[in-house]
Amino acid sequence: MVEEFINYFENVLAHLKLVRDQNNLEIVRGVDETLVSEFDRVPFTSPMGGTDIRYFSAHLLATAFPVLIPMSAQFQDAYRFCLKLRDKRADIDFMELELTSRLLDRNMLRKCGPLRYYFLNKIAEIQNLNHDPNILEDATYQNLDRLAAIPPSRLFLALQRRLLKKSAAEMIQDRQSPEYKLSEYKVFSKMADANPIYNELLFKMGYLKTKIPFWGRFKQVLATFFHFIMGMFRAPRYLWFAASKSRGNYVFFFLALIVAVFFMIGVFRLLGEYNKKKFFEFHKKIEAVRK
């Protein structure tokens, strides 16, 4: 469903660009009337109640229409139709503080999560085409305190707009960039910990790295240590040769062997205790179900 909608929406945007290239006012009028009739067909006064996709797509198309087709200034019934449904009248405030704010609401697009980032990217494209000011490029917002105080919806949209020009890796490497400051001082990680939607979007943008679970890190350390020990004893002749060169080498290999033995014993004991714990928890659940 998500891929089908994205293909449909991209086709609509492509059609608007084709209309622009045709430079025909009658065709522009027809598109405007079609958008109004489509918006009026199914109510979307609120993104709640299962019409959230229509809400985002309608407002996005109505806002994009005069941006993609500058000659449509005299045919803006679709735009005015949506304007009446906004809390914020100015396009910049609407997109940054209202439309994107609802995109970040975890109650929106529950069954179509991937559309969240797709819509965010489309809003960013429209703002870039319209040359709207980006708060992250404002000289007064370059210190950390002011950056951290930017509303999340405005910040995410500003970040995405800059990503359309450079990658996240390039941004973070630039020590003068706001992205570097937000990453270096853990603002991104704090946002991700506070909200799963923020975590999802920051990860897709490239500002978060995947976290390896504790047991994953433990297995990596265990595998590294095991390969080191096995590497020492795979070549017994070399091991004997190296140990015979000095008493220090002999003591090192002897201690490594002792540590390896005790380490493996400890690992097996920990795994045994862990399995027992899981078994008792499973047993308690069974007893609770029986009661």
Backbone as CSV, one residue per row, in Angstrom:
resi,resn,N_x,N_y,N_z,CA_x,CA_y,CA_z,C_x,C_y,C_z
1,MET,0.823,-1.206,0.000,0.000,0.000,0.000,0.862,1.262,0.000
2,VAL,1.914,1.264,0.808,2.788,2.436,0.906,3.452,2.715,-0.438
3,GLU,4.021,1.685,-1.062,4.703,1.873,-2.346,3.729,2.339,-3.423
4,GLU,2.507,1.791,-3.390,1.501,2.198,-4.374,1.147,3.673,-4.201
5,PHE,0.991,4.098,-2.946,0.656,5.503,-2.709,1.799,6.407,-3.152
6,ILE,3.046,6.034,-2.826,4.198,6.861,-3.208,4.274,6.997,-4.731
7,ASN,4.050,5.887,-5.432,4.061,5.943,-6.908,2.958,6.877,-7.420
8,TYR,1.770,6.773,-6.807,0.650,7.634,-7.210,0.981,9.104,-6.953
9,PHE,1.508,9.392,-5.776,1.802,10.779,-5.409,2.907,11.353,-6.286
10,GLU,3.906,10.552,-6.595,4.977,11.009,-7.487,4.433,11.306,-8.880
11,ASN,3.473,10.502,-9.317,2.861,10.750,-10.631,2.082,12.063,-10.637
12,VAL,1.404,12.357,-9.517,0.669,13.621,-9.411,1.633,14.801,-9.477
13,LEU,2.745,14.714,-8.748,3.739,15.793,-8.768,4.353,15.944,-10.161
14,ALA,4.601,14.814,-10.807,5.155,14.861,-12.165,4.169,15.525,-13.122
15,HIS,2.874,15.264,-12.899,1.855,15.887,-13.751,1.826,17.400,-13.542
16,LEU,1.967,17.844,-12.293,1.998,19.288,-12.022,3.180,19.946,-12.727
17,LYS,4.320,19.288,-12.722,5.486,19.837,-13.409,5.264,19.879,-14.925
18,LEU,4.564,18.861,-15.447,4.252,18.837,-16.879,3.316,19.991,-17.244
19,VAL,2.343,20.244,-16.360,1.420,21.366,-16.584,2.192,22.683,-16.600
20,ARG,3.149,22.820,-15.695,3.979,24.030,-15.672,4.706,24.215,-16.996
21,ASP,5.264,23.122,-17.512,6.038,23.216,-18.750,5.151,23.535,-19.954
22,GLN,3.860,23.158,-19.891,2.958,23.420,-21.018,2.576,24.899,-21.107
23,ASN,2.664,25.608,-19.972,2.449,27.065,-19.965,1.086,27.436,-20.548
24,ASN,0.054,26.735,-20.101,-1.305,26.955,-20.606,-2.230,27.236,-19.425
25,LEU,-2.792,28.452,-19.367,-3.611,28.844,-18.222,-4.875,28.004,-18.090
26,GLU,-5.449,27.579,-19.199,-6.669,26.769,-19.127,-6.389,25.414,-18.485
27,ILE,-5.233,24.856,-18.819,-4.864,23.585,-18.205,-4.626,23.773,-16.705
28,VAL,-3.996,24.880,-16.342,-3.753,25.179,-14.929,-5.078,25.311,-14.184
29,ARG,-6.039,26.009,-14.814,-7.362,26.159,-14.210,-8.010,24.783,-13.988
30,GLY,-7.887,23.915,-14.975,-8.474,22.583,-14.874,-7.859,21.771,-13.733
31,VAL,-6.553,21.881,-13.570,-5.890,21.167,-12.480,-6.352,21.694,-11.130
32,ASP,-6.478,23.015,-11.025,-6.936,23.630,-9.773,-8.345,23.143,-9.429
33,GLU,-9.228,23.105,-10.403,-10.596,22.637,-10.176,-10.620,21.151,-9.796
34,THR,-9.749,20.374,-10.418,-9.678,18.944,-10.095,-9.225,18.738,-8.647
35,LEU,-8.240,19.516,-8.229,-7.764,19.398,-6.850,-8.863,19.766,-5.856
36,VAL,-9.604,20.830,-6.137,-10.686,21.245,-5.231,-11.745,20.154,-5.125
37,SER,-12.150,19.609,-6.249,-13.188,18.562,-6.224,-12.693,17.315,-5.502
38,GLU,-11.410,17.020,-5.651,-10.848,15.857,-4.966,-10.765,16.111,-3.460
39,PHE,-10.365,17.307,-3.073,-10.286,17.644,-1.645,-11.670,17.633,-1.011
40,ASP,-12.662,18.082,-1.755,-14.016,18.207,-1.220,-14.745,16.859,-1.162
41,ARG,-14.203,15.868,-1.867,-14.896,14.572,-1.970,-14.947,13.837,-0.642
42,VAL,-13.843,13.816,0.088,-13.773,13.132,1.378,-13.255,14.120,2.414
43,PRO,-13.984,14.343,3.520,-13.537,15.321,4.526,-12.173,14.956,5.120
44,PHE,-11.356,15.966,5.365,-10.068,15.729,6.015,-9.728,16.915,6.911
45,THR,-10.784,17.486,7.553,-10.569,18.660,8.393,-9.597,18.378,9.522
46,SER,-9.480,17.123,9.913,-8.534,16.725,10.960,-7.781,15.506,10.482
47,PRO,-6.513,15.362,10.867,-5.768,14.164,10.471,-6.208,12.915,11.223
48,MET,-7.052,13.089,12.243,-7.527,11.945,13.012,-8.672,11.250,12.262
49,GLY,-8.998,10.062,12.716,-10.153,9.363,12.174,-9.912,8.630,10.875
50,GLY,-8.682,8.228,10.618,-8.389,7.410,9.450,-8.177,8.176,8.166
51,THR,-8.189,9.520,8.224,-7.981,10.310,7.007,-6.630,11.028,7.036
52,ASP,-5.698,10.509,7.823,-4.422,11.206,7.973,-3.639,11.283,6.672
53,ILE,-3.666,10.236,5.841,-2.940,10.278,4.561,-3.533,11.359,3.658
54,ARG,-4.861,11.442,3.623,-5.510,12.481,2.812,-5.170,13.858,3.348
55,TYR,-5.126,13.990,4.660,-4.807,15.281,5.275,-3.432,15.767,4.827
56,PHE,-2.420,14.910,4.974,-1.054,15.309,4.625,-0.898,15.530,3.119
57,SER,-1.456,14.627,2.323,-1.278,14.743,0.871,-2.019,15.958,0.315
58,ALA,-3.223,16.246,0.832,-3.987,17.390,0.333,-3.291,18.708,0.663
59,HIS,-2.891,18.877,1.903,-2.214,20.118,2.285,-0.883,20.268,1.546
60,LEU,-0.204,19.156,1.342,1.080,19.202,0.648,0.896,19.608,-0.816
61,LEU,-0.106,19.021,-1.480,-0.364,19.352,-2.885,-0.845,20.795,-3.033
62,ALA,-1.725,21.231,-2.124,-2.244,22.602,-2.205,-1.128,23.618,-2.019
63,THR,-0.178,23.310,-1.143,0.944,24.222,-0.910,1.950,24.158,-2.068
64,ALA,2.118,22.956,-2.631,3.089,22.785,-3.717,2.592,23.383,-5.027
65,PHE,1.268,23.457,-5.207,0.690,23.902,-6.478,1.226,25.272,-6.927
66,PRO,1.146,26.321,-6.101,1.675,27.624,-6.547,3.199,27.681,-6.588
67,VAL,3.858,26.758,-5.883,5.328,26.739,-5.909,5.819,26.087,-7.197
68,LEU,5.210,24.961,-7.548,5.610,24.241,-8.761,5.141,24.957,-10.025
69,ILE,3.989,25.670,-9.912,3.434,26.367,-11.078,3.252,27.837,-10.724
70,PRO,4.279,28.653,-10.872,4.187,30.077,-10.489,3.059,30.826,-11.197
71,MET,2.725,30.413,-12.429,1.688,31.102,-13.191,0.279,30.810,-12.675
72,SER,0.168,29.966,-11.611,-1.153,29.587,-11.097,-1.682,30.571,-10.069
73,ALA,-1.054,31.748,-9.941,-1.436,32.707,-8.896,-2.915,33.084,-8.959
74,GLN,-3.489,33.143,-10.172,-4.896,33.539,-10.293,-5.852,32.359,-10.159
75,PHE,-5.293,31.146,-10.034,-6.130,29.953,-9.862,-5.677,29.215,-8.598
76,GLN,-6.143,29.671,-7.475,-5.691,29.097,-6.207,-6.864,28.695,-5.316
77,ASP,-7.919,28.166,-5.911,-9.067,27.718,-5.117,-8.685,26.537,-4.221
78,ALA,-7.836,25.647,-4.750,-7.410,24.496,-3.947,-6.588,24.960,-2.742
79,TYR,-5.736,25.934,-2.984,-4.917,26.482,-1.898,-5.794,27.153,-0.845
80,ARG,-6.756,27.968,-1.305,-7.637,28.664,-0.368,-8.533,27.681,0.384
81,PHE,-8.914,26.586,-0.268,-9.724,25.548,0.382,-8.990,24.985,1.598
82,CYS,-7.706,24.688,1.414,-6.909,24.132,2.509,-6.515,25.190,3.531
83,LEU,-6.363,26.430,3.049,-5.952,27.505,3.953,-6.970,27.697,5.071
84,LYS,-8.254,27.503,4.754,-9.313,27.667,5.759,-9.223,26.616,6.864
85,LEU,-8.537,25.505,6.585,-8.464,24.402,7.550,-7.210,24.468,8.409
86,ARG,-6.397,25.495,8.212,-5.135,25.604,8.956,-5.297,26.420,10.240
87,ASP,-4.460,26.094,11.191,-4.325,26.948,12.375,-3.321,28.064,12.097
88,LYS,-2.252,27.711,11.352,-1.218,28.687,10.980,-1.473,29.148,9.548
89,ARG,-1.584,30.444,9.341,-1.895,30.966,8.015,-0.668,31.059,7.110
90,ALA,0.441,31.496,7.657,1.664,31.632,6.848,2.180,30.251,6.451
91,ASP,2.580,30.095,5.188,3.023,28.789,4.684,4.199,28.229,5.491
92,ILE,5.180,29.074,5.802,6.366,28.600,6.523,5.978,28.066,7.892
93,ASP,5.181,28.846,8.624,4.766,28.401,9.960,3.882,27.166,9.878
94,PHE,3.022,27.117,8.853,2.153,25.954,8.717,2.967,24.686,8.482
95,MET,3.914,24.757,7.543,4.695,23.559,7.214,5.630,23.153,8.343
96,GLU,6.222,24.130,9.013,7.227,23.819,10.024,6.636,23.533,11.403
97,LEU,5.533,24.197,11.745,5.003,24.092,13.105,3.668,23.362,13.205
98,GLU,3.011,23.173,12.077,1.714,22.481,12.120,1.750,21.162,11.358
99,LEU,2.047,21.229,10.068,2.031,20.015,9.245,3.104,19.023,9.693
100,THR,4.336,19.505,9.838,5.420,18.601,10.252,5.245,18.163,11.701
101,SER,4.682,19.019,12.531,4.425,18.644,13.918,3.491,17.448,13.988
102,ARG,2.492,17.423,13.119,1.579,16.285,13.098,2.233,15.052,12.498
103,LEU,3.182,15.277,11.595,3.941,14.132,11.074,4.717,13.427,12.182
104,LEU,5.173,14.198,13.177,5.968,13.645,14.269,5.108,13.034,15.378
105,ASP,3.790,13.170,15.237,2.875,12.605,16.229,2.800,11.095,16.023
106,ARG,3.103,10.337,17.066,3.114,8.878,16.933,1.727,8.289,16.657
107,ASN,0.654,9.071,16.874,-0.700,8.597,16.585,-1.066,8.754,15.116
108,MET,-0.233,9.464,14.372,-0.466,9.642,12.941,0.245,8.548,12.145
109,LEU,-0.346,8.175,11.016,0.274,7.242,10.057,0.741,5.947,10.733
110,ARG,-0.050,5.454,11.659,0.350,4.252,12.407,0.560,3.040,11.495
111,LYS,-0.305,2.899,10.508,-0.219,1.736,9.626,0.646,2.008,8.398
112,CYS,1.119,3.237,8.269,1.916,3.610,7.098,3.139,4.398,7.544
113,GLY,3.890,3.857,8.478,5.056,4.531,9.047,6.043,5.078,8.033
114,PRO,6.386,4.314,6.970,7.361,4.819,5.988,6.945,6.120,5.315
115,LEU,5.642,6.422,5.301,5.184,7.667,4.685,5.596,8.889,5.497
116,ARG,5.904,8.675,6.766,6.293,9.791,7.624,7.539,10.480,7.060
117,TYR,8.556,9.683,6.767,9.796,10.246,6.224,9.583,10.736,4.796
118,TYR,8.739,10.043,4.049,8.465,10.451,2.667,7.831,11.843,2.639
119,PHE,6.808,12.062,3.460,6.157,13.374,3.507,7.117,14.448,4.006
120,LEU,7.925,14.098,5.006,8.906,15.063,5.519,9.848,15.506,4.398
121,ASN,10.280,14.573,3.589,11.194,14.882,2.487,10.517,15.752,1.428
122,LYS,9.240,15.475,1.169,8.520,16.269,0.164,8.298,17.708,0.642
123,ILE,7.982,17.877,1.923,7.830,19.229,2.466,9.156,19.980,2.349
124,ALA,10.261,19.279,2.648,11.591,19.886,2.546,11.883,20.311,1.107
125,GLU,11.507,19.478,0.147,11.731,19.812,-1.264,10.952,21.067,-1.659
126,ILE,9.712,21.161,-1.199,8.890,22.324,-1.533,9.487,23.600,-0.942
127,GLN,9.928,23.510,0.321,10.527,24.689,0.942,11.808,25.108,0.222
128,ASN,12.597,24.152,-0.198,13.825,24.497,-0.933,13.508,25.135,-2.283
129,LEU,12.485,24.598,-2.955,12.082,25.177,-4.243,11.581,26.607,-4.069
130,ASN,10.934,26.857,-2.951,10.384,28.189,-2.680,11.414,29.127,-2.046
131,HIS,12.618,28.582,-1.790,13.716,29.358,-1.187,13.323,29.943,0.176
132,ASP,12.571,29.166,0.949,12.212,29.607,2.302,13.470,29.632,3.174
133,PRO,13.573,30.582,4.100,14.747,30.605,4.988,14.816,29.358,5.857
134,ASN,16.041,28.883,6.076,16.273,27.700,6.915,16.861,28.163,8.240
135,ILE,16.204,27.804,9.331,16.629,28.295,10.644,18.039,27.834,11.015
136,LEU,18.473,26.686,10.472,19.820,26.191,10.770,20.899,26.987,10.046
137,GLU,20.496,27.822,9.110,21.449,28.666,8.395,21.360,30.125,8.858
138,ASP,20.598,30.323,9.929,20.479,31.641,10.539,21.661,31.833,11.495
139,ALA,22.402,32.928,11.319,23.611,33.174,12.130,23.300,33.262,13.619
140,THR,22.068,33.614,13.970,21.727,33.755,15.394,21.389,32.425,16.051
141,TYR,21.371,31.352,15.257,21.028,30.028,15.799,22.209,29.055,15.709
142,GLN,23.406,29.566,15.880,24.578,28.705,15.745,25.159,28.239,17.074
143,ASN,24.677,28.778,18.203,25.161,28.263,19.490,24.242,27.141,19.954
144,LEU,24.788,26.277,20.792,24.095,25.042,21.169,22.770,25.307,21.880
145,ASP,22.726,26.285,22.759,21.507,26.559,23.521,20.345,26.917,22.598
146,ARG,20.603,27.734,21.620,19.546,28.142,20.695,19.160,26.993,19.757
147,LEU,20.137,26.188,19.368,19.840,25.030,18.521,18.946,24.033,19.255
148,ALA,19.280,23.777,20.525,18.510,22.812,21.320,17.104,23.306,21.618
149,ALA,16.886,24.624,21.519,15.579,25.202,21.832,14.645,25.243,20.616
150,ILE,15.132,24.873,19.431,14.291,24.882,18.232,13.209,23.814,18.376
151,PRO,11.949,24.129,18.080,10.891,23.110,18.138,11.245,21.905,17.269
152,PRO,10.989,20.689,17.738,11.382,19.485,16.982,10.906,19.471,15.534
153,SER,9.657,19.880,15.283,9.138,19.850,13.917,9.936,20.781,13.002
154,ARG,10.259,21.970,13.491,11.049,22.927,12.701,12.475,22.407,12.514
155,LEU,13.017,21.778,13.544,14.383,21.256,13.463,14.479,20.114,12.457
156,PHE,13.551,19.167,12.512,13.594,18.023,11.591,13.466,18.483,10.142
157,LEU,12.585,19.432,9.906,12.404,19.915,8.540,13.651,20.656,8.059
158,ALA,14.261,21.442,8.940,15.491,22.154,8.575,16.628,21.173,8.291
159,LEU,16.732,20.126,9.092,17.757,19.103,8.879,17.563,18.408,7.532
160,GLN,16.305,18.049,7.241,16.031,17.347,5.994,16.301,18.233,4.782
161,ARG,16.015,19.507,4.892,16.288,20.433,3.785,17.782,20.484,3.480
162,ARG,18.596,20.459,4.527,20.049,20.489,4.317,20.563,19.148,3.790
163,LEU,19.861,18.059,4.148,20.263,16.739,3.649,20.039,16.601,2.143
164,LEU,19.168,17.414,1.601,18.943,17.381,0.157,20.130,17.950,-0.617
165,LYS,21.036,18.601,0.112,22.211,19.193,-0.514,23.498,18.442,-0.157
166,LYS,23.580,17.952,1.093,24.763,17.213,1.546,24.332,16.041,2.409
167,SER,25.205,15.032,2.525,24.892,13.872,3.349,25.103,14.185,4.827
168,ALA,24.508,13.353,5.681,24.671,13.535,7.127,26.129,13.419,7.535
169,ALA,26.857,12.488,6.900,28.277,12.297,7.232,29.080,13.562,6.952
170,GLU,28.802,14.207,5.827,29.504,15.456,5.485,29.167,16.567,6.469
171,MET,27.889,16.618,6.876,27.465,17.652,7.825,28.184,17.497,9.164
172,ILE,28.219,16.261,9.661,28.788,16.014,10.984,30.295,16.236,10.996
173,GLN,30.956,16.008,9.872,32.408,16.207,9.807,32.791,17.683,9.851
174,ASP,31.854,18.538,9.468,32.112,19.978,9.491,31.893,20.499,10.910
175,ARG,32.989,20.837,11.608,32.905,21.246,13.009,32.163,22.561,13.218
176,GLN,31.967,23.312,12.155,31.244,24.575,12.269,29.744,24.413,12.015
177,SER,29.337,23.235,11.586,27.932,23.036,11.232,27.074,22.793,12.466
178,PRO,25.801,23.186,12.417,24.898,22.906,13.539,24.710,21.411,13.763
179,GLU,24.787,20.621,12.671,24.641,19.164,12.816,25.759,18.577,13.671
180,TYR,26.979,19.093,13.493,28.103,18.613,14.299,27.853,18.910,15.773
181,LYS,27.389,20.117,16.092,27.146,20.501,17.479,26.022,19.665,18.086
182,LEU,24.962,19.438,17.322,23.837,18.648,17.825,24.219,17.191,18.049
183,SER,25.125,16.693,17.223,25.585,15.315,17.381,26.628,15.193,18.484
184,GLU,27.602,16.100,18.482,28.709,16.040,19.432,28.232,16.196,20.875
185,TYR,27.238,17.048,21.093,26.746,17.292,22.452,25.493,16.478,22.789
186,LYS,25.319,15.373,22.048,24.314,14.356,22.362,22.870,14.842,22.283
187,VAL,22.604,15.928,21.574,21.219,16.389,21.432,20.417,15.377,20.611
188,PHE,21.012,14.861,19.539,20.334,13.864,18.716,20.007,12.611,19.524
189,SER,20.973,12.102,20.281,20.762,10.872,21.035,19.708,11.065,22.120
190,LYS,19.671,12.254,22.749,18.656,12.530,23.778,17.261,12.583,23.150
191,MET,17.173,13.183,21.961,15.893,13.229,21.264,15.431,11.826,20.896
192,ALA,16.363,11.013,20.430,16.030,9.650,20.036,15.558,8.822,21.226
193,ASP,16.192,9.021,22.380,15.793,8.285,23.589,14.423,8.736,24.089
194,ALA,14.070,9.984,23.821,12.824,10.537,24.347,11.605,10.159,23.509
195,ASN,11.807,9.871,22.223,10.662,9.653,21.335,11.023,8.655,20.235
196,PRO,10.281,7.556,20.097,10.603,6.554,19.066,10.486,7.087,17.644
197,ILE,9.597,8.071,17.430,9.475,8.661,16.092,10.730,9.451,15.759
198,TYR,11.235,10.207,16.728,12.483,10.945,16.518,13.619,9.974,16.219
199,ASN,13.647,8.879,16.962,14.690,7.862,16.778,14.652,7.301,15.353
200,GLU,13.449,6.992,14.882,13.289,6.434,13.534,13.756,7.408,12.458
201,LEU,13.350,8.667,12.594,13.702,9.656,11.575,15.188,10.004,11.600
202,LEU,15.753,10.165,12.798,17.186,10.482,12.895,18.035,9.343,12.344
203,PHE,17.578,8.114,12.557,18.300,6.962,12.012,18.250,6.958,10.481
204,LYS,17.070,7.242,9.917,16.944,7.286,8.454,17.760,8.428,7.861
205,MET,17.853,9.517,8.598,18.641,10.658,8.115,20.137,10.385,8.164
206,GLY,20.541,9.465,9.019,21.964,9.145,9.133,22.651,9.784,10.317
207,TYR,21.861,10.328,11.255,22.458,10.979,12.420,22.554,10.059,13.638
208,LEU,22.070,8.831,13.496,22.183,7.849,14.576,22.782,6.575,14.025
209,LYS,23.592,5.931,14.831,24.152,4.636,14.473,23.347,3.555,15.174
210,THR,23.298,2.377,14.569,22.580,1.276,15.195,23.267,0.888,16.491
211,LYS,22.466,0.703,17.533,23.004,0.300,18.824,23.080,-1.222,18.906
212,ILE,24.250,-1.725,19.258,24.426,-3.167,19.405,24.002,-3.559,20.819
213,PRO,23.078,-4.505,20.982,22.653,-4.929,22.317,23.823,-5.469,23.131
214,PHE,23.630,-5.523,24.470,24.691,-5.980,25.365,25.201,-7.356,24.971
215,TRP,24.271,-8.288,24.713,24.704,-9.653,24.383,25.420,-9.691,23.037
216,GLY,25.061,-8.776,22.147,25.783,-8.713,20.877,27.217,-8.269,21.074
217,ARG,27.413,-7.235,21.915,28.776,-6.767,22.216,29.563,-7.852,22.951
218,PHE,28.882,-8.565,23.888,29.543,-9.631,24.639,30.027,-10.742,23.706
219,LYS,29.190,-11.098,22.748,29.574,-12.142,21.789,30.757,-11.698,20.932
220,GLN,30.788,-10.399,20.570,31.901,-9.892,19.784,33.216,-9.980,20.558
221,VAL,33.178,-9.584,21.847,34.382,-9.661,22.689,34.814,-11.106,22.860
222,LEU,33.837,-11.971,23.107,34.137,-13.399,23.298,34.762,-13.997,22.039
223,ALA,34.209,-13.657,20.871,34.741,-14.195,19.621,36.163,-13.693,19.369
224,THR,36.417,-12.410,19.660,37.757,-11.848,19.482,38.772,-12.550,20.379
225,PHE,38.398,-12.751,21.644,39.298,-13.417,22.586,39.543,-14.868,22.175
226,PHE,38.478,-15.544,21.730,38.595,-16.952,21.324,39.531,-17.088,20.124
227,HIS,39.377,-16.175,19.152,40.248,-16.229,17.967,41.705,-15.951,18.342
228,PHE,41.902,-15.070,19.319,43.266,-14.781,19.766,43.906,-16.020,20.388
229,ILE,43.155,-16.687,21.272,43.674,-17.889,21.937,43.913,-18.998,20.921
230,MET,42.955,-19.221,20.016,43.105,-20.273,19.011,44.279,-19.973,18.088
231,GLY,44.478,-18.688,17.790,45.598,-18.315,16.938,46.940,-18.647,17.581
232,MET,46.988,-18.545,18.923,48.237,-18.851,19.624,48.568,-20.340,19.572
233,PHE,47.520,-21.166,19.653,47.777,-22.602,19.784,47.607,-23.378,18.478
234,ARG,47.296,-22.675,17.406,47.192,-23.373,16.121,48.574,-23.755,15.585
235,ALA,49.570,-23.008,15.975,50.930,-23.292,15.505,51.800,-23.615,16.721
236,PRO,51.747,-24.852,17.232,52.480,-25.205,18.455,53.992,-25.026,18.322
237,ARG,54.524,-25.253,17.114,55.981,-25.098,16.933,56.386,-23.636,17.111
238,TYR,55.567,-22.744,16.503,55.878,-21.321,16.652,55.719,-20.890,18.104
239,LEU,54.678,-21.438,18.762,54.431,-21.106,20.161,55.613,-21.547,21.036
240,TRP,56.093,-22.778,20.805,57.230,-23.288,21.579,58.497,-22.490,21.286
241,PHE,58.651,-22.120,19.993,59.825,-21.336,19.598,59.816,-19.967,20.280
242,ALA,58.635,-19.309,20.261,58.527,-17.982,20.865,58.721,-18.053,22.384
243,ALA,58.147,-19.107,23.012,58.254,-19.227,24.469,59.685,-19.510,24.907
244,SER,60.426,-20.245,24.053,61.795,-20.622,24.430,62.791,-19.479,24.291
245,LYS,62.369,-18.394,23.654,63.284,-17.285,23.420,63.594,-16.503,24.699
246,SER,62.619,-16.438,25.582,62.854,-15.724,26.835,61.871,-16.206,27.888
247,ARG,62.266,-16.017,29.128,61.392,-16.432,30.228,60.113,-15.584,30.238
248,GLY,60.239,-14.325,29.801,59.060,-13.450,29.770,57.988,-13.971,28.827
249,ASN,58.424,-14.448,27.653,57.462,-15.014,26.702,56.803,-16.263,27.266
250,TYR,57.604,-17.078,27.929,57.078,-18.320,28.520,56.008,-17.999,29.558
251,VAL,56.323,-17.039,30.419,55.364,-16.649,31.461,54.098,-16.077,30.829
252,PHE,54.226,-15.273,29.757,53.071,-14.668,29.101,52.136,-15.735,28.535
253,PHE,52.706,-16.700,27.777,51.865,-17.734,27.187,51.235,-18.638,28.247
254,PHE,51.984,-18.895,29.308,51.450,-19.733,30.390,50.258,-19.027,31.065
255,LEU,50.431,-17.739,31.357,49.343,-16.974,31.975,48.145,-16.845,31.032
256,ALA,48.419,-16.684,29.719,47.329,-16.596,28.749,46.514,-17.867,28.741
257,LEU,47.201,-19.010,28.854,46.506,-20.295,28.900,45.640,-20.396,30.150
258,ILE,46.184,-20.006,31.299,45.429,-20.061,32.554,44.202,-19.153,32.483
259,VAL,44.413,-17.924,31.978,43.306,-16.974,31.863,42.226,-17.505,30.928
260,ALA,42.649,-18.125,29.816,41.690,-18.666,28.859,40.841,-19.762,29.491
261,VAL,41.501,-20.636,30.261,40.774,-21.733,30.919,39.746,-21.183,31.899
262,PHE,40.180,-20.265,32.764,39.260,-19.706,33.751,38.167,-18.860,33.084
263,PHE,38.541,-18.188,32.007,37.560,-17.381,31.292,36.456,-18.262,30.713
264,MET,36.829,-19.363,30.095,35.845,-20.261,29.512,34.971,-20.887,30.598
265,ILE,35.600,-21.241,31.730,34.809,-21.795,32.841,33.783,-20.763,33.314
266,GLY,34.238,-19.496,33.435,33.325,-18.428,33.863,32.195,-18.206,32.885
267,VAL,32.507,-18.250,31.591,31.483,-18.056,30.573,30.428,-19.142,30.638
268,PHE,30.883,-20.389,30.752,29.926,-21.495,30.818,29.066,-21.418,32.075
269,ARG,29.653,-20.972,33.184,28.868,-20.827,34.415,27.830,-19.718,34.274
270,LEU,28.231,-18.602,33.664,27.277,-17.514,33.449,26.135,-17.934,32.533
271,LEU,26.474,-18.645,31.462,25.439,-19.125,30.552,24.504,-20.100,31.254
272,GLY,25.072,-20.928,32.121,24.251,-21.878,32.881,23.286,-21.159,33.807
273,GLU,23.788,-20.131,34.515,22.929,-19.354,35.412,21.848,-18.615,34.628
274,TYR,22.226,-18.096,33.468,21.261,-17.380,32.639,20.152,-18.311,32.155
275,ASN,20.528,-19.509,31.723,19.532,-20.481,31.270,18.600,-20.892,32.401
276,LYS,19.170,-21.070,33.627,18.332,-21.424,34.774,17.332,-20.320,35.075
277,LYS,17.808,-19.062,35.009,16.938,-17.927,35.276,15.788,-17.876,34.272
278,LYS,16.107,-18.061,32.999,15.078,-18.049,31.974,14.085,-19.201,32.173
279,PHE,14.606,-20.368,32.600,13.743,-21.525,32.820,12.758,-21.250,33.961
280,PHE,13.250,-20.689,35.061,12.379,-20.395,36.207,11.333,-19.336,35.839
281,GLU,11.739,-18.322,35.036,10.767,-17.318,34.604,9.688,-17.946,33.732
282,PHE,10.091,-18.850,32.855,9.140,-19.549,31.998,8.202,-20.423,32.829
283,HIS,8.773,-21.086,33.851,7.984,-21.951,34.724,6.944,-21.137,35.499
284,LYS,7.342,-19.950,35.988,6.418,-19.090,36.727,5.267,-18.635,35.835
285,LYS,5.568,-18.328,34.577,4.516,-17.905,33.656,3.515,-19.038,33.432
286,ILE,4.034,-20.253,33.307,3.138,-21.411,33.102,2.225,-21.586,34.315
287,GLU,2.827,-21.477,35.522,2.041,-21.615,36.756,0.997,-20.515,36.853
288,ALA,1.364,-19.296,36.445,0.424,-18.178,36.522,-0.747,-18.404,35.569
289,VAL,-0.461,-18.960,34.385,-1.528,-19.256,33.418,-2.445,-20.333,33.945
290,ARG,-1.867,-21.354,34.598,-2.675,-22.442,35.150,-3.638,-21.979,36.231
291,LYS,-3.172,-21.011,37.049,-4.030,-20.498,38.108,-5.173,-19.658,37.548
